[in-house]
Amino acid sequence: MKWATGWAVAGWLLTAFVGQACAQTALSPSPPGAKVYFVDLKDGATIAPKTTIHFGLEGMGVAPAGVEQPNTGHFHLLIDTALPPLDQPIPNDENHLHFGAGQTQATVTLDPGPHTLQLLLGDWQHIPHSPPVFSEVVHIKVAEPAAAPTPTAAASVAAGRSPSPKGAKVYFEAPYNGAYVPETFVVKFGLVGMGVAPAGVDTPNSGHHHLIIDSPLPPFGEPIPNDDNHLHFGAGQSQASVTLPKGKHTLQLLFGDAGHVPHDPPLFSDPIVVYVGLTPPAPPPPKKHKPHLHRAPKPEPQPT
């Protein structure tokens, strides 16, 4: 028996009306270098029958099923099965779990024994992209672990900062440094080497994004403030619509754990500058070259 908690099938219900016509539509393109992967699950690992699995994504964004946006999609977890046809909607059954609400993690329950897991990204209609974006197959063993207490989010914060894995980083997928943007614009958060989990959910190698606006980084040993200069995205968002007054503004991303405390070492992006509601300066006019005047040689004086 296999199942996932939460809204694993919510996205499929959003687009159930698509039907056979989906397979006949043009495939959504995926950008070069896009990839999906398991953040904290390695080939050959042994896991408990009930385990939270974190999904990683590079080069694309996460959007719920039914929301058509370029270079986005949502996760599907394939359990003990091969890849389905890559030009048709991904099946929805106990071997093909859909996370159409935009989840980047899932708690799955598996029977004891060997299993295979694989991630496959689907577009707004649950159809793989072109080229398809899927992970390597991970072989795991499910076994009952020795009983061990699970720390709560409050205990984790009280005990110290949550560790971050080597190589993890956050960055802006959009906008770019120096961009001219309208007063309301979309900020897309990039993350490598960790998973996104809502605030209050204390799982290893996970956290959620905070956007620092026109402010220096706060102290790393304390919860990140929550005000106009420190925006929290504790629901696990990977992008957000932001409204700022006209002018020049500085943006920076800072990752926080279950208790909104930066990890150790902390994960923060390079700051970027955006120009809100302003008109980009016109390019300088091309330089005009003065014509070269050819002068006749001055006559030499004649002998008298």
C-alpha positions in Angstrom: 0.0 0.0 0.0 1.3 3.4 -0.9 -0.1 6.8 -0.2 0.9 10.4 0.4 -0.5 12.8 3.0 -1.7 16.3 2.2 -3.0 17.3 -1.1 -1.3 14.8 -3.3 -4.1 14.5 -5.7 -5.5 18.1 -5.5 -3.8 19.3 -8.6 -5.2 16.4 -10.7 -8.7 17.3 -9.7 -8.1 20.9 -10.8 -7.5 19.8 -14.4 -9.6 16.6 -14.7 -11.6 18.2 -17.5 -8.6 18.2 -19.8 -9.1 14.5 -20.9 -7.9 13.1 -24.1 -7.3 16.5 -25.7 -4.3 17.1 -23.4 -2.3 14.5 -25.2 -2.9 16.2 -28.5 -1.7 19.6 -27.4 1.9 20.9 -28.0 4.3 19.9 -25.3 5.4 22.7 -22.9 9.1 23.4 -23.5 11.7 23.1 -20.7 14.8 25.4 -20.6 18.3 23.9 -21.1 19.8 22.6 -17.9 16.6 22.2 -16.0 16.6 19.2 -13.6 14.7 17.6 -10.7 16.3 15.6 -7.9 15.8 14.2 -4.5 17.2 16.6 -1.9 17.9 14.2 0.9 17.5 10.7 -0.5 20.4 8.7 -2.0 20.5 5.5 -4.0 20.7 2.6 -1.7 19.2 4.4 1.3 17.2 2.7 4.0 14.1 4.7 5.1 11.2 4.3 7.6 7.8 3.1 6.3 6.6 6.7 6.8 9.1 9.2 5.5 9.1 12.8 4.3 10.8 13.2 0.9 12.0 16.6 -0.4 12.0 17.4 -4.1 14.6 19.6 -5.7 14.3 21.7 -8.9 16.9 23.8 -10.8 16.3 26.1 -13.7 12.5 26.2 -13.5 9.8 27.3 -11.0 7.0 25.5 -9.3 3.4 26.3 -10.3 0.2 24.5 -9.4 -1.6 22.3 -11.9 -4.0 24.3 -14.0 -1.7 27.4 -13.9 -0.1 27.9 -17.3 3.2 29.8 -16.9 6.4 29.4 -18.9 9.2 27.4 -17.4 7.1 26.0 -14.6 5.6 22.7 -13.6 4.8 20.5 -10.6 6.2 17.3 -9.2 5.1 13.7 -9.7 6.6 10.8 -7.7 6.8 7.5 -9.5 6.9 4.5 -7.1 8.0 1.0 -8.3 7.2 1.9 -12.0 9.0 2.9 -15.1 8.5 6.3 -16.8 5.1 6.7 -18.4 4.6 7.8 -22.0 6.2 11.3 -22.1 3.7 12.9 -24.5 0.6 12.1 -22.5 -0.9 13.1 -19.2 0.9 11.3 -16.3 -1.4 8.6 -14.7 -2.8 9.2 -11.3 -2.7 6.1 -9.2 -0.8 4.6 -6.3 2.3 4.3 -8.5 2.1 7.9 -9.8 1.6 10.4 -7.1 0.6 13.9 -8.1 1.5 17.1 -6.2 -0.5 19.5 -8.2 -0.8 22.1 -5.4 2.8 22.9 -5.9 4.3 20.9 -3.0 8.0 20.5 -2.8 7.9 17.7 -0.3 5.6 14.8 0.6 5.2 12.3 3.4 4.9 8.9 1.9 4.0 5.5 3.4 5.6 2.4 1.8 5.5 -1.3 2.7 8.7 -2.8 4.1 11.1 -4.1 1.5 12.8 -2.8 -1.7 11.3 0.0 -3.7 12.3 2.4 -6.5 11.5 6.1 -6.6 11.7 8.6 -9.4 10.6 12.2 -9.9 9.0 13.5 -13.1 8.0 17.1 -13.7 4.6 17.8 -15.3 3.2 21.0 -16.8 -0.1 22.6 -16.0 -1.9 19.7 -17.7 0.2 17.0 -16.0 2.1 16.3 -19.3 5.9 16.0 -19.2 7.8 18.9 -20.8 9.9 18.8 -24.0 12.5 17.7 -23.3 11.1 15.8 -20.2 12.5 16.7 -16.8 13.0 13.6 -14.6 15.4 12.4 -11.9 17.6 9.3 -11.7 15.9 6.2 -10.3 16.6 5.8 -6.6 16.6 2.3 -5.1 15.7 2.3 -1.4 14.9 -0.2 1.3 12.0 0.4 3.7 12.4 -0.9 7.2 11.2 0.0 10.7 13.8 2.2 12.4 14.8 2.1 16.0 12.5 4.3 18.1 13.9 7.8 18.5 12.2 11.0 19.6 11.5 13.6 17.0 12.4 17.1 18.1 9.7 19.8 17.7 10.3 23.0 15.9 10.5 24.9 19.2 13.0 22.5 20.6 15.1 22.8 17.4 15.2 26.6 17.7 16.0 26.4 21.5 18.8 23.9 20.9 20.5 26.0 18.3 20.5 26.8 14.6 19.5 24.1 12.1 22.5 22.9 10.0 22.5 23.5 6.2 24.2 21.0 3.9 27.4 21.8 2.1 26.8 23.5 -1.3 23.3 24.7 -0.5 22.4 28.2 -1.8 19.6 30.6 -2.5 19.4 33.0 -5.4 17.1 35.2 -7.5 15.7 33.6 -10.6 14.0 36.9 -11.3 14.4 39.8 -11.5 18.0 40.3 -12.4 20.4 42.8 -10.8 19.8 46.3 -12.2 16.3 45.4 -13.7 13.6 48.1 -14.3 10.3 46.7 -13.0 6.8 48.0 -12.5 5.5 48.9 -9.0 4.0 45.4 -8.7 6.3 42.7 -9.9 7.1 39.0 -9.4 10.1 37.8 -7.5 11.2 34.1 -8.1 13.3 32.4 -5.5 15.9 29.8 -6.5 17.2 27.1 -4.2 19.9 24.4 -4.6 20.7 21.6 -2.2 17.8 21.9 0.2 14.0 21.5 0.1 11.2 24.0 0.9 9.0 23.3 4.0 6.4 25.5 5.6 7.2 27.4 8.8 6.7 25.2 11.8 7.5 22.0 10.0 10.9 20.8 11.4 12.5 18.5 8.8 16.2 18.2 8.1 17.7 20.1 5.2 14.6 22.3 4.6 13.4 25.8 5.3 11.5 28.7 3.7 12.3 31.9 2.0 12.5 35.5 3.4 12.9 38.6 1.3 14.9 41.4 2.8 14.0 44.8 1.3 16.2 47.9 1.7 17.7 46.5 4.9 20.9 44.7 6.0 20.9 41.1 7.0 19.5 40.6 10.5 21.3 38.7 13.3 21.7 35.0 12.3 21.2 33.6 15.8 17.7 35.1 16.2 14.3 34.7 14.4 14.1 36.8 11.3 11.9 39.9 11.9 8.5 40.1 10.2 7.8 43.6 9.0 7.8 45.7 5.8 11.5 45.2 5.3 11.5 41.4 6.1 8.8 39.5 4.2 8.2 35.9 5.3 7.0 33.2 2.9 6.3 30.6 5.5 3.7 28.7 3.3 6.6 27.4 1.2 6.2 29.8 -1.7 8.9 29.7 -4.5 7.7 33.0 -5.9 5.8 36.1 -4.8 4.2 39.2 -6.1 5.7 42.3 -4.5 4.6 45.9 -4.5 7.1 48.7 -3.8 7.1 52.5 -4.1 8.8 54.1 -7.1 12.6 54.4 -6.8 15.7 52.4 -6.3 15.5 49.4 -4.0 17.8 46.6 -2.7 16.6 43.0 -2.4 18.2 40.0 -0.8 17.0 36.5 0.0 17.6 34.8 3.4 16.6 31.2 4.1 15.0 30.4 7.5 14.3 27.1 9.3 11.1 25.9 11.0 11.4 28.7 13.6 12.4 31.5 11.1 16.0 31.3 12.3 18.8 31.3 9.6 20.6 28.0 9.2 24.3 27.3 10.2 26.0 28.3 8.0 23.3 30.8 6.8 21.9 30.7 3.3 21.5 34.2 1.8 21.8 35.5 -1.8 23.8 38.3 -3.1 21.9 41.6 -2.9 20.4 42.9 -6.1 19.2 46.4 -7.1 15.9 47.0 -8.9 14.5 50.3 -10.2 10.7 50.3 -9.5 8.3 52.3 -11.6 11.1 54.2 -13.4 11.9 54.5 -17.1 15.1 53.0 -18.2 17.6 55.7 -19.5 17.7 56.1 -23.2 20.9 54.8 -24.8 23.4 57.5 -25.7 23.3 58.7 -29.3 25.9 57.5 -31.6 29.0 59.7 -31.8 29.2 61.9 -34.8 32.5 61.8 -36.6 33.8 65.2 -37.9 34.7 65.1 -41.6 38.4 65.0 -42.3 39.3 68.1 -44.3 42.1 67.7 -46.9 44.0 70.9 -47.2 46.2 71.7 -50.2 49.9 71.9 -49.3 51.1 75.4 -48.6 53.2 76.7 -51.5 56.8 77.1 -50.9 58.3 80.6 -51.3 59.9 81.3 -54.7 63.5 82.7 -54.8 63.7 86.4 -55.8 
